[in-house]
Amino acid sequence: MTSHGKMFLIEGPEGREMEIPVSVVRKTDPYPRFEDVTSLRRYYEQEGYVVVRELLPGALCDAAREAFSAEVKPYPGFIYRQALANPEKHIFTEHGYMLNSILNIQDLPMSRFGKFRERGLALLTHPRLQQIVAAILGEPGKLVQSMYFEGNPITWAHQDTYYLDAMEIGRMTAVWVAVEDIHPGAGRFFIYPGSHKIDMARNRQELDIAFHHDRYKSLVLDVIREHKLECRGPALNRGDALFWSSKTIHGSLKTTRPEHSRSSLTAHFIPTSMEFLQWQTRIKPLHLKDINGVMVHCPKDQNRWHNRLIMALETSFPKTFQTAKKLVVKALLR
């Protein structure tokens, strides 16, 4: 059952918002079941996404949240964050939820965050989840990026491929795992079915991520309007997972009930046989570890001394590092 005509806000360029109608997909919607892998892949290929209900054990989700509360939330130091890939201290919402999401939980130091890292990766490397990844990709996948959310930052409409992908554009898949029941007002995940079939301008020159990110955000909104795409906001409960293509437009809605958290994990996978593409421009070398039988990229592993030294320099001279990073990216995108 789908409810049409409800209006929600999504973020546009320079923080501007756009009101859009969202089809709120209920749990009774006919997504194929976990056991029907062929139908799951067919739905994914047609729509650009698929939801798998009760994919992961609720007890394991609870254990990850408990470890987050015990180890991560009280930590006063710096952690790499999802939005800009910079090290930051926690930023909390008025209701006490961590707003700046964690980037790459596999890079967290075991000495401080051992249980959270272990339990979060147990979800992302779980055999049931990996079975769906392999079915979508046609082979086992390598985990190239992960994130953890507790608070509910609004995320602009975008395609992942603008930022990262497999060497063959469109072959990366991503998964969003609900670690708790997600309240409808907690900044629900949204997706544009069929948008993965639309080719958009590349991450280059006037659309480069270093200095013209807002132009890209505007382009995405123009594509949505031009193609009259339908926006869906699937209802997701603890243990449910939503998989989507790197070319599918998606994001998160503006939060209307900030008293509710949005505890969730995200991961991106590319085929084992392929290289990792960054900014649609450069092959990025992978630093792989075998974790629970899955190859996991650990780009800034804080269990290694030289990565801890780099973070110390980044946090001591943040403006210098961030400016230098932008200039390097600009040079790579010429």
C-alpha positions, 0 to 999 in steps of 0.5 A, a space after each residue: 500500500 502506498 500513500 501519495 500526495 504527502 509533501 516533504 522537504 529535501 535540501 537544494 543547493 546552498 541549503 535551500 529547500 524544495 517541497 516535493 510530493 513523496 509516496 510513503 511506501 508501507 511495510 505491506 508493499 510487495 518487495 520480493 522476499 529474501 529467499 527469492 533472490 532472482 526476483 530481488 535482483 530483477 526488481 533492483 535492476 528495474 527500479 534501481 533499488 530494493 527493500 529486503 525486510 527483516 534481513 538482519 537479526 534484531 538482537 545484533 542491531 540492538 548490540 550495535 546500538 548499545 556499543 555505540 552508546 557505551 563507547 562512541 557517544 561519550 568520546 570527546 575526541 576527533 572522528 572522521 565524519 561522513 559529510 566532508 571526510 574531515 575529523 570532527 568532534 561530536 555535534 549533538 542535536 537538541 535532543 542529544 543525538 550525534 548529528 555528524 555521522 561517522 565515516 568508515 567504522 572499519 577505521 575506528 581504533 580497536 582500543 577505544 571502539 572495539 565492541 562498536 566496530 566489531 558489532 557494526 561490521 558484523 551487520 555489514 558483513 553478515 552472510 544474509 546481507 552478503 548473499 544479496 550483495 553477491 546476487 546484485 553484483 553477480 559476484 562477491 563484493 568488496 566493502 569500500 565505504 561505511 557510515 553510521 548515523 544516529 541523528 538525522 542530518 538532511 542529505 541532498 538528492 544525489 547519485 553516489 557515482 558522482 563521489 565513488 563507484 566501481 571502475 565500470 560506472 553503475 556497478 557499485 551497490 549500496 545498502 542502508 540498514 535500519 538499526 532501529 525502527 525509523 520513525 516517519 518524521 526522523 528524516 526518512 531515506 528517499 529514493 527515485 525509482 528508475 533514475 539509475 537509467 538516466 545518464 548525468 554530467 560527470 564530476 568535471 570542470 563546472 560540476 567538480 566537487 572541489 569548487 562547484 558542488 552546488 552546481 551538481 546539486 542543482 543539476 540533480 533537481 533539474 533532472 528530477 523535474 525534467 523527467 517527472 520522477 516519483 519520490 518514494 520514502 520506504 518505511 524501514 524497521 529494525 533489521 530491514 535493509 534498502 539496497 540501491 544502485 550507484 546511479 539511483 538518485 536518493 537522499 534523506 528528507 528533512 526531519 519533522 520529529 527531531 525527538 526521534 533518532 535515526 540509528 542506521 548503517 550504510 555501506 558501499 560495495 563494488 564487485 571483487 573483480 573491479 577497481 575502485 573509482 573516485 570522483 569518476 576520475 581516478 582509480 583509488 588504491 584499496 587497503 583491504 582487510 579480510 573481516 568475517 570473510 569479506 574484503 573491507 577497505 580501511 583507508 585511514 585505519 586508526 590502528 596504524 600509527 602513521 594514520 593517527 599522525 595524519 589525523 593529529 596534523 589534520 586536527 592541528 591545522 584544519 584550514 590548511 589541510 582542507 584548502 590543500 585537499 580542495 586544490 588536489 581534488 581540483 587538479 585531479 578533476 581537470 
